């Protein structure tokens, strides 16, 4: 969702920008690493230009994101291992703990069973 807000000029990007603008951001510590890796992949595939990748990375670093470490969520992440990847489970566990909805473009993730958080997805 972060990447869409920073590089997608279509409807998903517009939705993600609105979500970012509507509230405070909370994410696992790995969020910036994941986003940076996606910028790299998009640039290497020539889906975005080098200046666009640089701008997206700079914008990412300017976002005020409350980042959370792994350890407090490790047990819940492990409990979710049959429902989601550990990466996705970290986002789920954080949303559950903070009692906040999880904004995602991943429709399969939003249909995960065994989770107690709500999901925000674009109504496109």
Protein Blocks (a to p, Z undefined) as FASTA:
>chain_A
ZZmmmmpcbfklmmmmmmmmmpccdddfklmmmmmmmmmmmmmnopacfklmmmmmmmmm
mpccddddfklmmmmmmmmmmmocfklmmmmmmmmmnopacddfblklmmpghiabdcdd
dfZZ
